[in-house]
Amino acid sequence: MALRATRPWTTATRRRTTAAGAAALVSALLLAGCGSSGGGTTGAQATGQEGVRLVHAGKLTTCTNVPYEPFQFKQGQKVVGFDVDIVDLVAKRLGVTQEIVDIDFAAIKSGAALNSNRCDLAAAGMTITPDREKNLTFSAPYFDATQALMAKKGSGVTSLADVKAKGLTLGAQASTTGLDHVRKQGFDPIEFADSPKELLGLQTGQADVIVQDLAVVATWLKKPDIGAKFELVASLDTGEKYGIGMKKGNTALKKVVDEVIQQAKSDGAYDAIYKKWIGEEPTPAPSGS
């Protein structure tokens, strides 16, 4: 979705009859202009419910990277998915609506999107890692994840060792933990800008095997045209957990997000979202805060 530009402040003023009054007005306007710089830090970013400040009044703005099915992807003109439903619960708690901004994942994990006030939080099937925690404040984990290998049926691959032994070409999505994992195993994979390009790379033979989050691979394989030709050949237990990212030090929003996640796990809302998008109930349930 396109990012909506923040409207500049406008101030209706009366004419002053003295030079001193005019100078004071100019000074006030200059100070207001300085205060509004920073890509979205405007009068709309007033403190709202529960002490949470939002970049746009009445909206919880979410940065994500579309598509990353089943976590966020388009159905018609609407972005839907697991992450969207989780953040909708947060928006409901705050009494606002969610607005989604689609940007490059690198700008999300680096914290740049949050620091420039493009969004209030980031939900993008994003694994919590020590490096990312240097740039972001993460919520409590809301999804247990792992990596998987996907290849053409009959490839004979059952592990990363097989990929190496057979001299096969490995592909991975750029800026992801899947890429980091295989690099640590001594691979230098072809990098694809996003998950659809990675899948296309496998389909067109640019890569013989690809590494991607298990839930994403499982979703791809549910599509008849893909499931007929390709298969999950290995699951790599990396022990990853997804978190919702926020600007460093945004304790007010983190408190609300954590409480919403915990409440959803307690009242059954989380299980319903999980079953809706993953196709089964979580086993075991994701660890709490």
Backbone torsions as a table, in degrees:
resi	resn	phi	psi	omega
1	MET	NA	147.4	-177.9
2	ALA	-74.6	143.1	177.2
3	LEU	-76.0	129.4	178.6
4	ARG	-81.6	129.8	-179.0
5	ALA	-69.5	140.9	178.2
6	THR	-76.9	129.3	179.9
7	ARG	-73.5	136.3	178.4
8	PRO	-66.8	155.5	178.0
9	TRP	-67.4	145.4	171.2
10	THR	-127.2	138.1	-176.9
11	THR	-130.5	120.1	177.5
12	ALA	-80.6	126.5	-177.8
13	THR	-130.5	153.0	174.9
14	ARG	-94.7	149.8	177.6
15	ARG	-69.2	139.8	176.4
16	ARG	-100.0	150.6	-176.8
17	THR	-97.8	-7.3	-178.5
18	THR	-116.6	151.6	178.5
19	ALA	-62.9	-35.7	-179.4
20	ALA	-64.6	-39.6	179.1
21	GLY	-66.0	-41.4	178.8
22	ALA	-63.4	-41.1	179.4
23	ALA	-63.8	-39.1	179.4
24	ALA	-65.5	-38.5	179.4
25	LEU	-65.0	-46.4	178.4
26	VAL	-58.6	-44.0	179.8
27	SER	-60.8	-42.3	-179.7
28	ALA	-64.7	-41.4	-179.9
29	LEU	-65.4	-38.8	178.1
30	LEU	-62.6	-41.3	178.8
31	LEU	-65.5	-39.6	178.3
32	ALA	-63.8	-40.0	178.7
33	GLY	-62.3	-41.4	178.2
34	CYS	-62.9	-39.7	-178.4
35	GLY	-68.4	-21.9	-176.0
36	SER	-93.7	-2.3	179.9
37	SER	-74.8	158.4	177.0
38	GLY	113.6	22.4	169.9
39	GLY	63.9	56.4	172.5
40	GLY	118.9	-6.1	177.4
41	THR	-81.9	84.3	-174.0
42	THR	-119.6	-174.9	177.4
43	GLY	-59.5	-24.0	178.9
44	ALA	-68.2	-18.6	-177.2
45	GLN	-89.4	47.7	176.2
46	ALA	-79.5	157.0	178.2
47	THR	-66.3	125.9	-177.9
48	GLY	-105.1	-147.7	-177.7
49	GLN	-60.7	141.0	175.7
50	GLU	58.4	26.8	176.8
51	GLY	74.5	13.8	-178.6
52	VAL	-88.9	128.2	176.3
53	ARG	-94.9	134.5	-178.6
54	LEU	-118.7	144.7	-179.2
55	VAL	-66.4	-29.1	176.8
56	HIS	-131.3	127.6	-179.3
57	ALA	-58.9	135.0	177.0
58	GLY	79.7	4.1	-178.0
59	LYS	-137.2	144.1	170.1
60	LEU	-105.1	107.0	-173.5
61	THR	-89.7	122.8	-176.4
62	THR	-111.7	125.4	172.3
63	CYS	-89.3	133.9	178.3
64	THR	-149.3	178.0	179.0
65	ASN	-128.7	108.5	-174.5
66	VAL	-103.6	139.1	-0.9
67	PRO	-95.7	150.3	172.1
68	TYR	-146.4	68.7	-175.1
69	GLU	-68.5	132.9	15.2
70	PRO	-99.0	12.8	-173.4
71	PHE	-83.6	-39.0	172.2
72	GLN	-157.6	127.2	179.8
73	PHE	-163.5	167.6	-176.9
74	LYS	-93.3	135.9	166.9
75	GLN	-118.6	103.4	-170.0
76	GLY	68.0	-125.2	178.7
77	GLN	-98.4	0.6	-175.6
78	LYS	-103.0	136.4	175.1
79	VAL	-87.5	126.7	-178.3
80	VAL	-130.7	174.9	174.8
81	GLY	138.8	177.5	-178.4
82	PHE	-55.7	-53.6	-177.7
83	ASP	-63.4	-38.0	180.0
84	VAL	-60.5	-43.7	-179.6
85	ASP	-66.1	-38.4	178.1
86	ILE	-63.3	-47.0	-178.5
87	VAL	-69.1	-29.9	174.6
88	ASP	-58.3	-35.1	177.4
89	LEU	-64.6	-38.2	178.0
90	VAL	-66.7	-44.7	179.6
91	ALA	-60.2	-41.7	179.0
92	LYS	-62.0	-42.3	178.7
93	ARG	-59.8	-36.6	-178.0
94	LEU	-86.2	-5.9	179.4
95	GLY	74.2	28.5	179.9
96	VAL	-130.0	-179.2	175.8
97	THR	-111.3	154.1	179.7
98	GLN	-86.8	134.9	171.9
99	GLU	-121.8	132.6	-173.2
100	ILE	-106.4	133.4	176.3
101	VAL	-115.1	123.2	-179.1
102	ASP	-94.5	113.6	-179.8
103	ILE	-137.2	173.2	179.8
104	ASP	-63.5	139.5	-176.9
105	PHE	-63.4	-32.6	-179.6
106	ALA	-60.3	-35.9	179.1
107	ALA	-71.9	-22.8	177.4
108	ILE	-77.9	-54.5	-173.3
109	LYS	-69.0	-22.9	178.8
110	SER	-79.7	-13.9	-176.6
111	GLY	87.6	-5.0	-176.6
112	ALA	-60.4	-41.7	-178.0
113	ALA	-64.0	-36.9	179.7
114	LEU	-76.9	-41.0	-178.4
115	ASN	-66.2	-27.9	179.0
116	SER	-91.5	8.6	178.3
117	ASN	60.5	34.7	173.3
118	ARG	-78.6	-21.8	-179.2
119	CYS	-156.5	166.0	178.1
120	ASP	-87.4	-35.7	-179.9
121	LEU	-150.1	168.7	179.9
122	ALA	-127.5	126.3	177.5
123	ALA	-130.8	107.5	-171.6
124	ALA	-148.9	41.3	-176.3
125	GLY	52.7	48.2	-168.7
126	MET	-103.0	120.0	178.3
127	THR	-71.8	138.3	174.8
128	ILE	-77.3	121.4	177.4
129	THR	-133.8	157.0	177.8
130	PRO	-57.1	-39.6	179.9
131	ASP	-64.6	-42.0	-179.7
132	ARG	-70.4	-30.6	178.6
133	GLU	-68.1	-15.4	174.4
134	LYS	-71.1	-25.6	-175.2
135	ASN	-109.0	-19.9	-173.7
136	LEU	-131.9	153.8	164.9
137	THR	-96.5	126.0	-178.1
138	PHE	-102.4	150.0	171.9
139	SER	-72.9	176.1	167.4
140	ALA	-60.2	151.1	179.4
141	PRO	-60.3	141.7	177.8
142	TYR	-123.8	-2.5	179.5
143	PHE	-155.5	129.5	174.9
144	ASP	-87.4	124.2	-174.5
145	ALA	-123.4	164.7	174.3
146	THR	-154.0	168.1	179.9
147	GLN	-96.7	160.5	179.7
148	ALA	-144.3	155.3	173.9
149	LEU	-107.1	136.3	179.9
150	MET	-126.0	136.6	-177.7
151	ALA	-150.3	172.3	176.5
152	LYS	-67.1	144.8	178.5
153	LYS	-59.0	137.7	179.5
154	GLY	84.2	11.8	-178.5
155	SER	-70.4	-24.1	-177.5
156	GLY	80.7	4.5	-179.6
157	VAL	-86.2	131.3	175.2
158	THR	-131.5	1.6	-177.4
159	SER	-164.8	169.4	173.8
160	LEU	-64.7	-32.6	178.2
161	ALA	-61.0	-36.9	178.3
162	ASP	-66.6	-38.2	178.7
163	VAL	-59.1	-43.7	-179.6
164	LYS	-70.4	-44.4	-176.8
165	ALA	-64.7	-33.6	-178.3
166	LYS	-89.2	-2.3	179.8
167	GLY	65.5	33.9	-176.9
168	LEU	-86.2	156.6	179.9
169	THR	-87.8	127.1	-178.8
170	LEU	-104.0	138.3	176.8
171	GLY	-118.8	152.2	179.3
172	ALA	-150.3	156.2	176.7
173	GLN	-81.3	134.9	-178.9
174	ALA	-61.5	147.7	173.9
175	SER	66.9	18.8	-176.5
176	THR	-110.2	164.6	176.6
177	THR	-71.5	-24.4	174.9
178	GLY	-63.2	-44.3	175.9
179	LEU	-60.8	-46.1	179.7
180	ASP	-60.2	-41.2	-176.5
181	HIS	-63.6	-48.0	-177.0
182	VAL	-71.6	-29.0	175.4
183	ARG	-64.1	-39.4	178.7
184	LYS	-65.6	-21.3	178.0
185	GLN	-90.5	8.9	175.8
186	GLY	93.2	10.4	-179.2
187	PHE	-95.0	153.6	173.9
188	ASP	-124.6	77.8	-171.0
189	PRO	-74.8	160.7	168.8
190	ILE	-69.2	134.5	-179.8
191	GLU	-101.0	135.1	176.7
192	PHE	-114.8	142.4	-172.5
193	ALA	-62.7	-34.6	-179.4
194	ASP	-150.2	175.8	-175.1
195	SER	-66.1	-39.5	177.2
196	PRO	-62.0	-38.2	178.1
197	LYS	-68.2	-33.9	177.6
198	GLU	-65.8	-45.7	178.0
199	LEU	-62.1	-42.5	178.2
200	LEU	-62.0	-36.6	177.8
201	GLY	-61.4	-37.3	176.6
202	LEU	-70.3	-42.8	-177.5
203	GLN	-65.8	-31.9	-177.5
204	THR	-96.5	1.0	176.1
205	GLY	85.8	8.2	175.1
206	GLN	-66.5	-31.2	176.4
207	ALA	-130.5	142.9	177.6
208	ASP	-85.1	-31.0	-178.4
209	VAL	-141.1	144.5	175.0
210	ILE	-126.9	152.9	175.3
211	VAL	-111.2	132.6	-177.0
212	GLN	-158.9	161.3	178.6
213	ASP	-57.1	139.1	-175.0
214	LEU	-56.2	-43.6	-178.0
215	ALA	-62.9	-34.2	178.7
216	VAL	-70.0	-46.0	178.2
217	VAL	-59.8	-45.1	-179.2
218	ALA	-61.0	-37.3	178.3
219	THR	-68.0	-42.5	177.1
220	TRP	-58.5	-44.8	-173.9
221	LEU	-70.8	-11.8	175.0
222	LYS	-75.3	-17.8	178.9
223	LYS	-79.4	123.5	-173.1
224	PRO	-52.5	-42.0	-177.3
225	ASP	-68.1	-28.2	178.7
226	ILE	-86.4	-44.9	-179.5
227	GLY	-62.4	-24.8	179.8
228	ALA	-72.5	-24.4	-173.9
229	LYS	-114.6	-22.7	-173.8
230	PHE	-126.9	165.5	-178.4
231	GLU	-152.4	159.9	171.3
232	LEU	-76.4	120.7	-176.6
233	VAL	-106.3	-17.1	178.4
234	ALA	-164.2	145.5	173.2
235	SER	-110.4	129.7	-177.8
236	LEU	-107.4	108.7	-175.7
237	ASP	-75.8	93.4	-177.4
238	THR	-99.1	-5.5	175.8
239	GLY	65.2	32.9	-176.6
240	GLU	-84.1	154.7	176.4
241	LYS	-136.1	135.2	176.9
242	TYR	-83.7	146.9	173.8
243	GLY	-139.3	158.7	174.5
244	ILE	-90.1	128.6	-175.9
245	GLY	-92.6	143.7	176.1
246	MET	-137.8	165.4	179.2
247	LYS	-60.3	142.6	178.4
248	LYS	-53.2	130.1	176.5
249	GLY	86.0	2.1	179.9
250	ASN	-82.1	73.2	-173.9
251	THR	-69.9	-31.3	-178.2
252	ALA	-65.5	-45.5	-179.8
253	LEU	-70.7	-39.6	178.4
254	LYS	-58.7	-41.8	-179.9
255	LYS	-59.5	-44.6	-179.5
256	VAL	-66.7	-46.8	-178.7
257	VAL	-60.7	-45.7	179.4
258	ASP	-60.9	-42.1	-179.7
259	GLU	-66.9	-36.7	179.2
260	VAL	-66.8	-43.0	178.8
261	ILE	-62.2	-45.3	-179.6
262	GLN	-63.7	-42.3	179.5
263	GLN	-64.0	-40.6	179.7
264	ALA	-63.1	-37.0	177.7
265	LYS	-70.2	-28.5	-177.8
266	SER	-83.1	-35.7	-173.3
267	ASP	-98.0	2.4	176.6
268	GLY	94.7	-9.4	-179.4
269	ALA	-63.8	-38.2	179.8
270	TYR	-64.0	-46.3	-179.9
271	ASP	-59.9	-38.4	179.5
272	ALA	-65.7	-41.0	178.0
273	ILE	-66.7	-42.3	180.0
274	TYR	-60.8	-47.8	-178.9
275	LYS	-65.5	-36.8	179.8
276	LYS	-60.3	-42.9	-172.7
277	TRP	-102.5	-26.6	-178.6
278	ILE	-99.2	-27.8	176.6
279	GLY	100.3	-0.8	178.7
280	GLU	-155.6	168.0	178.7
281	GLU	-83.4	149.9	-177.8
282	PRO	-65.0	131.2	176.9
283	THR	-142.1	116.1	-10.9
284	PRO	-74.0	168.2	178.7
285	ALA	-63.3	144.9	178.6
286	PRO	-57.5	145.9	179.7
287	SER	-65.5	152.3	-177.3
288	GLY	-85.9	-159.0	-175.7
289	SER	-72.2	NA	NA
